[in-house]
Amino acid sequence: MTKQYIRLLSDVYCDWEALPPIYRVYVNDELFAERTWIWKDSSIYLEELLQIEAKFGNYKIRYELVPPHLAKLQVKNMRVEYGPGKVDQQGNLRIENATV
């Protein structure tokens, strides 16, 4: 089975006080990214880019704040920018078999 390359984008917003929060991004249970949010302005967002090379199938994209946190994290507009895949706003990614 060949692997497919997917480029996945998400818009990440964070509203926080006190210490800058840290968030993590998982694909299934594999850690793909860990970031510290440094921007105080709640209108600023980060366009998160994940590059995934995997066999066709279903994958779960999950964002989580690292405790302790006094923040609210929102992920919007999750989309596949490149590659044979589809994602919904709940983070369910389907990589299609492009070789068939």
N, CA, C and O of each residue as an XYZ file, in Angstrom:
400
protein
N       0.834     -1.181      0.000
C       0.000      0.000      0.000
C       0.878      1.245      0.000
O       1.761      1.389      0.846
N       0.639      2.125     -0.933
C       1.435      3.344     -0.995
C       0.887      4.409     -0.053
O      -0.305      4.462      0.249
N       1.804      5.247      0.393
C       1.417      6.358      1.250
C       1.039      7.556      0.389
O       1.548      7.736     -0.718
N       0.149      8.356      0.914
C      -0.291      9.578      0.242
C       0.215     10.774      1.043
O       0.322     10.720      2.268
N       0.521     11.849      0.328
C       0.973     13.080      0.980
C      -0.207     14.043      1.069
O      -0.875     14.317      0.072
N      -0.451     14.549      2.265
C      -1.548     15.485      2.531
C      -0.964     16.721      3.212
O      -0.136     16.605      4.115
N      -1.396     17.896      2.778
C      -1.065     19.131      3.473
C      -2.367     19.671      4.058
O      -3.288     20.028      3.323
N      -2.432     19.725      5.380
C      -3.646     20.106      6.095
C      -3.435     21.454      6.774
O      -2.436     21.657      7.464
N      -4.375     22.373      6.579
C      -4.313     23.696      7.199
C      -5.463     23.860      8.187
O      -6.552     23.321      7.988
N      -5.203     24.613      9.256
C      -6.227     24.961     10.246
C      -5.942     26.366     10.744
O      -4.784     26.774     10.839
N      -6.997     27.105     11.061
C      -6.856     28.422     11.676
C      -7.036     28.252     13.174
O      -8.081     27.789     13.630
N      -6.007     28.628     13.947
C      -6.001     28.423     15.391
C      -6.077     29.783     16.085
O      -5.286     30.687     15.812
N      -7.051     29.902     16.992
C      -7.251     31.109     17.786
C      -7.056     30.758     19.254
O      -7.386     29.651     19.680
N      -6.517     31.703     20.030
C      -6.332     31.459     21.449
C      -6.572     32.747     22.229
O      -6.013     33.796     21.909
N      -7.399     32.654     23.240
C      -7.681     33.763     24.134
C      -7.135     33.367     25.504
O      -7.506     32.325     26.044
N      -6.245     34.206     26.071
C      -5.571     33.789     27.301
C      -5.163     34.971     28.155
O      -5.118     36.115     27.702
N      -4.866     34.659     29.408
C      -4.315     35.603     30.372
C      -3.218     34.883     31.141
O      -3.112     33.658     31.084
N      -2.418     35.630     31.846
C      -1.346     35.072     32.680
C      -0.221     34.508     31.813
O       0.304     35.205     30.943
N       0.149     33.251     32.048
C       1.271     32.642     31.316
C       0.848     32.233     29.909
O      -0.282     31.786     29.712
N       1.742     32.378     28.925
C       1.411     31.941     27.560
C       1.090     30.447     27.527
O       1.861     29.632     28.034
N      -0.046     30.089     26.932
C      -0.427     28.670     26.885
C       0.370     27.893     25.844
O       0.904     28.459     24.889
N       0.434     26.604     26.052
C       1.078     25.676     25.117
C      -0.016     24.747     24.598
O      -0.846     24.256     25.363
N      -0.002     24.516     23.291
C      -0.953     23.549     22.746
C      -0.215     22.512     21.918
O       0.892     22.738     21.430
N      -0.871     21.366     21.780
C      -0.313     20.254     21.008
C      -1.307     19.823     19.949
O      -2.520     19.950     20.117
N      -0.762     19.307     18.843
C      -1.588     18.779     17.761
C      -1.203     17.312     17.565
O      -0.031     16.974     17.399
N      -2.226     16.450     17.588
C      -2.024     15.019     17.399
C      -2.735     14.552     16.133
O      -3.807     15.049     15.789
N      -2.126     13.594     15.449
C      -2.786     12.854     14.380
C      -2.884     11.436     14.913
O      -1.875     10.767     15.139
N      -4.133     10.986     15.111
C      -4.412      9.800     15.927
C      -3.740     10.043     17.277
O      -4.074     11.030     17.931
N      -2.848      9.231     17.713
C      -2.194      9.482     19.006
C      -0.742      9.904     18.848
O       0.021      9.873     19.814
N      -0.351     10.299     17.636
C       1.027     10.714     17.390
C       1.133     12.233     17.467
O       0.396     12.950     16.791
N       2.058     12.716     18.296
C       2.279     14.148     18.446
C       2.926     14.709     17.179
O       4.001     14.263     16.776
N       2.266     15.690     16.552
C       2.782     16.300     15.337
C       3.368     17.683     15.589
O       4.292     18.092     14.887
N       2.849     18.414     16.577
C       3.342     19.767     16.827
C       3.060     20.162     18.269
O       2.084     19.724     18.879
N       3.952     21.009     18.800
C       3.726     21.633     20.102
C       4.163     23.076     19.973
O       5.280     23.359     19.541
N       3.285     23.983     20.345
C       3.557     25.401     20.171
C       3.206     26.179     21.439
O       2.283     25.819     22.169
N       3.954     27.243     21.684
C       3.629     28.191     22.742
C       3.003     29.410     22.096
O       3.581     30.013     21.192
N       1.809     29.771     22.566
C       1.077     30.915     22.006
C       1.602     32.177     22.681
O       1.534     32.295     23.904
N       2.126     33.126     21.896
C       2.752     34.320     22.471
C       1.980     35.604     22.201
O       2.328     36.653     22.744
N       0.943     35.545     21.374
C       0.239     36.757     20.977
C      -0.894     37.055     21.947
O      -1.712     36.182     22.238
N      -0.943     38.278     22.445
C      -1.979     38.691     23.405
C      -3.275     39.103     22.717
O      -4.351     38.960     23.296
N      -3.189     39.606     21.505
C      -4.369     40.086     20.783
C      -5.228     38.891     20.356
O      -4.774     38.045     19.586
N      -6.461     38.822     20.852
C      -7.314     37.664     20.565
C      -7.825     37.640     19.126
O      -8.406     36.642     18.697
N      -7.617     38.733     18.367
C      -8.045     38.725     16.959
C      -6.991     38.086     16.049
O      -7.257     37.834     14.873
N      -5.813     37.827     16.583
C      -4.740     37.193     15.808
C      -4.963     35.689     15.795
O      -5.340     35.099     16.808
N      -4.724     35.070     14.635
C      -4.792     33.611     14.559
C      -3.562     33.087     13.846
O      -2.883     33.813     13.120
N      -3.293     31.823     14.068
C      -2.158     31.145     13.460
C      -2.690     30.148     12.439
O      -3.609     29.383     12.732
N      -2.121     30.156     11.256
C      -2.485     29.136     10.278
C      -1.537     27.958     10.483
O      -0.368     27.997     10.100
N      -2.073     26.925     11.092
C      -1.289     25.720     11.393
C      -1.195     24.856     10.140
O      -2.201     24.617      9.471
N       0.002     24.392      9.823
C       0.243     23.537      8.664
C       0.757     22.189      9.150
O       1.775     22.115      9.838
N       0.050     21.129      8.789
C       0.498     19.771      9.073
C       0.779     19.080      7.755
O      -0.040     19.119      6.838
N       1.934     18.449      7.662
C       2.276     17.646      6.486
C       2.221     16.182      6.917
O       2.959     15.745      7.801
N       1.338     15.449      6.277
C       1.085     14.066      6.668
C       1.356     13.155      5.482
O       0.860     13.389      4.381
N       2.143     12.120      5.714
C       2.354     11.087      4.712
C       1.903      9.776      5.346
O       2.539      9.268      6.269
N       0.804      9.240      4.840
C       0.221      8.062      5.474
C      -0.541      7.232      4.452
O      -0.878      7.699      3.364
N      -0.800      5.992      4.835
C      -1.616      5.106      4.005
C      -3.053      5.600      4.009
O      -3.468      6.305      4.930
N      -3.814      5.234      2.984
C      -5.200      5.681      2.949
C      -5.960      5.100      4.126
O      -5.684      3.998      4.599
N      -6.929      5.884      4.580
C      -7.709      5.473      5.748
C      -8.203      6.685      6.510
O      -8.163      7.810      6.012
N      -8.673      6.439      7.731
C      -9.237      7.481      8.582
C      -8.271      7.845      9.693
O      -7.632      6.978     10.290
N      -8.173      9.141      9.964
C      -7.279      9.672     10.985
C      -8.021     10.748     11.773
O      -8.890     11.437     11.239
N      -7.668     10.880     13.046
C      -8.275     11.890     13.898
C      -7.250     12.976     14.208
O      -6.174     12.692     14.735
N      -7.592     14.234     13.875
C      -6.756     15.385     14.184
C      -7.282     15.981     15.489
O      -8.471     16.276     15.607
N      -6.387     16.157     16.472
C      -6.819     16.627     17.785
C      -5.879     17.714     18.299
O      -4.660     17.543     18.306
N      -6.457     18.824     18.726
C      -5.722     19.920     19.353
C      -6.036     19.893     20.847
O      -7.183     19.676     21.238
N      -5.016     20.112     21.681
C      -5.272     20.171     23.122
C      -4.307     21.139     23.787
O      -3.152     21.273     23.382
N      -4.810     21.810     24.818
C      -3.972     22.674     25.633
C      -3.226     21.826     26.647
O      -3.760     20.844     27.162
N      -1.986     22.210     26.932
C      -1.174     21.501     27.917
C      -1.458     22.114     29.287
O      -1.330     23.328     29.449
N      -1.842     21.304     30.276
C      -2.117     21.846     31.611
C      -0.830     22.341     32.274
O       0.246     21.861     31.918
N      -0.894     23.267     33.212
C      -2.113     24.000     33.558
C      -2.344     25.102     32.526
O      -1.389     25.673     31.999
N      -3.565     25.389     32.249
C      -3.851     26.423     31.266
C      -5.045     27.260     31.694
O      -6.011     26.758     32.268
N      -4.952     28.518     31.404
C      -6.054     29.454     31.608
C      -6.310     30.099     30.259
O      -6.145     31.307     30.083
N      -6.712     29.278     29.324
C      -6.868     29.738     27.952
C      -8.041     29.036     27.296
O      -8.525     28.003     27.758
N      -8.475     29.634     26.210
C      -9.508     29.017     25.379
C      -8.935     28.893     23.974
O      -8.557     29.890     23.360
N      -8.874     27.679     23.476
C      -8.316     27.391     22.159
C      -9.452     27.057     21.202
O     -10.323     26.249     21.527
N      -9.447     27.671     20.029
C     -10.443     27.377     18.998
C      -9.719     27.039     17.698
O      -8.755     27.701     17.313
N     -10.201     26.006     17.039
C      -9.668     25.608     15.745
C     -10.805     25.723     14.742
O     -11.869     25.129     14.916
N     -10.560     26.502     13.682
C     -11.590     26.745     12.677
C     -11.016     26.473     11.287
O      -9.802     26.424     11.090
N     -11.912     26.301     10.348
C     -11.551     26.221      8.933
C     -10.488     25.155      8.644
O      -9.540     25.411      7.903
N     -10.643     23.974      9.221
C      -9.728     22.871      8.944
C      -9.960     22.416      7.511
O     -11.099     22.161      7.118
N      -8.879     22.311      6.719
C      -9.034     21.999      5.304
C      -7.792     21.312      4.758
O      -6.679     21.532      5.235
N      -8.005     20.475      3.746
C      -6.906     19.849      3.020
C      -6.527     20.799      1.894
O      -7.335     21.080      1.010
N      -5.307     21.287      1.931
C      -4.821     22.206      0.897
C      -4.264     21.437     -0.308
O      -4.354     21.887     -1.450
N      -3.691     20.273     -0.019
C      -3.070     19.496     -1.093
C      -3.187     18.021     -0.755
O      -3.016     17.618      0.395
N      -3.476     17.231     -1.756
C      -3.486     15.782     -1.592
C      -4.880     15.193     -1.623
O      -5.875     15.912     -1.531
N      -4.942     13.866     -1.754
C      -6.222     13.164     -1.878
C      -6.876     12.906     -0.524
O      -6.869     11.782     -0.021
N      -7.433     13.947      0.051
C      -8.064     13.776      1.351
C      -9.180     14.759      1.593
O      -9.326     15.753      0.881
N      -9.965     14.466      2.611
C     -11.060     15.329      3.054
C     -11.033     15.357      4.572
O     -10.694     14.366      5.219
N     -11.397     16.508      5.135
C     -11.454     16.638      6.584
C     -12.720     17.400      6.957
O     -13.132     18.321      6.251
N     -13.333     17.012      8.070
C     -14.477     17.775      8.554
C     -14.022     18.652      9.728
O     -12.875     18.561     10.164
N     -14.910     19.486     10.229
C     -14.549     20.433     11.277
C     -14.404     19.791     12.658
O     -14.023     20.465     13.615
N     -14.703     18.508     12.767
C     -14.466     17.777     14.012
C     -13.091     17.104     14.005
O     -12.724     16.435     14.971
N     -12.334     17.280     12.922
C     -10.984     16.735     12.843
C     -10.894     15.327     12.307
O      -9.878     14.659     12.497
N     -11.934     14.860     11.640
C     -11.904     13.525     11.045
C     -11.339     13.643      9.625
O     -11.979     14.202      8.734
N     -10.151     13.115      9.435
C      -9.460     13.182      8.155
C      -9.595     11.836      7.452
O      -9.368     10.784      8.049
N      -9.960     11.884      6.201
C     -10.027     10.681      5.357
C      -9.028     10.846      4.232
O      -9.178     11.726      3.384
N      -8.002      9.994      4.221
C      -7.038      9.991      3.125
C      -7.497      8.967      2.119
O      -7.674      7.795      2.450
N      -7.690      9.406      0.883
C      -8.182      8.548     -0.182
C      -7.032      7.793     -0.842
O      -5.882      8.228     -0.793
N      -7.347      6.684     -1.444
C      -6.375      5.905     -2.203
C      -6.313      6.471     -3.615
O      -7.168      6.162     -4.445
N      -5.327      7.280     -3.889
C      -5.212      7.964     -5.179
C      -4.636      7.072     -6.265
O      -4.617      7.472     -7.429
N      -4.169      5.883     -5.929
C      -3.522      5.018     -6.912
C      -4.509      4.069     -7.587
O      -4.120      3.317     -8.481
N      -5.772      4.088     -7.178
C      -6.752      3.170     -7.758
C      -7.329      3.761     -9.029
O      -8.176      3.138     -9.670
